[in-house]
């Protein structure tokens, strides 16, 4: 995305008065999905997925230090975690999504 606005103006700002992180342990910058998304089953299109609630979590990801340590303790070393979304789900962390405009 090319813009003459400063980067901070391109991201929805957190709500005022929430304090550090607003009660969320994790924050990620995301972009709204604008492409058409299809659900495919057995090689056939089943339906078009409404995209009004879909985002692409691009990052950067920021974790409160205590939350990251807690997440790693909760999932342990045997967990099959392949991405940050899986880590947050497995550790039951609240994730705030800031949608880039």
Long-range contacts (C-beta under 8 A, 24 or more apart in sequence): 1-100, 10-100, 10-101, 11-98, 11-99, 11-100, 11-101, 12-98, 12-99, 12-100, 12-101, 14-96, 14-98, 20-64, 21-64, 21-96, 22-96, 23-94, 24-94, 24-95, 24-96, 25-63, 25-64, 25-67, 25-70, 25-71, 25-93, 25-94, 25-95, 26-61, 26-62, 26-63, 26-64, 26-67, 26-84, 26-88, 26-93, 26-94, 26-95, 26-96, 27-61, 27-62, 27-95, 27-96, 27-97, 27-98, 28-57, 28-58, 28-59, 28-60, 28-61, 28-62, 28-84, 28-95, 28-96, 28-97, 28-98, 29-57, 29-58, 29-59, 29-60, 29-97, 29-98, 29-100, 30-55, 30-56, 30-57, 30-58, 30-97, 30-98, 30-99, 30-100, 31-55, 31-56, 31-58, 31-99, 31-100, 32-56, 32-99, 32-100, 55-97, 55-99, 57-84, 57-85, 57-97, 58-100, 67-93
